[in-house]
Amino acid sequence: MRKINFEYRITLLYLIIGGAWIIFSDKFLLTITDDQEKLTQLQTYKGWFYVAATSSLLFFLVKNHLKRLRKAEAEAKKSNELKTSFLQNISHEIRTPMNSIVGFSDILNTNHLEEDQVKKFLAIIRNSSNQLLYIVNELLDISMLETGNVKVYKDTVHLNKLIDEISEAFLPITKDSVKYEVKKGLDDDRSIITTDEGKLRQVIMNLLNNAGKYTESGTIKLAYELNHSMLTFAIEDTGIGIVKKKQKSLFQRFEKAHDERAQNYDGVGLGLAICKGNIDLMGGKIDFKSESNKGSTFYFKIPYNPVR
């Protein structure tokens, strides 16, 4: 059923109230008195009361409508600003690996190089291709989450083994000045659970990659524990932290944890939005606490469904 526009609803409401007021108020006045002089005086008071009542009602309705319109306008403006910023960032993020792929491919194609140089340039091309693939995957992930096309698949997951695999992948890209720590909250038998392994792995890796990106020295710690019927994961770092003005909208699309005007880090601002989308689908919650220049702790909870 098509919704009636606001201006038509207001006009219709005004006519209905006005018609009902005229009919019922006149009948009511006739029950009070039949003196024409008094009726004329009461009709005047009735008219002024109607004007005051309807103007107050219309003011309230129009004010609320304009409030909703202004809120929608502000959200649309912010969304457009984020999209503009996103397009600027994504063009840079895509152009950089593409330039490396094209440039070093041309060098390999047009020059006679030593074997060591060939291996070096091929490694650069491979890394740039992986970087480009990562960006494309993030775009696809956020698109599927927003359209509701992502499903949760229940797998039997050896959680402690999964943590070890993630750590093995993360350690080689950790800076030499950063210490990486892991704390497991369950023994191997109790850590066999039912959950979506792919989404859980992606969330932990995204959070660890963010911690690694923003931490130049100190510690990055991955830990989990069982609290009642929920598994609580925490990724703690001693990095740059998150400024307060960024914290409220951090899980929104295209938002970045750092001040882009003062600091330059790779990324298109989709990782945390993807994390939140996946955790929501898994029946959990994600949040964080952070202090600028001291570090951040991201923590999320998912249901604990043991296999045995």
Summary of the structure (lengths in Angstrom):
residues: 308
radius of gyration: 30.9
end to end distance: 51.1
largest distance: 114.9
contacts: 840
relative contact order: 0.09
helix: 59%
strand: 16%
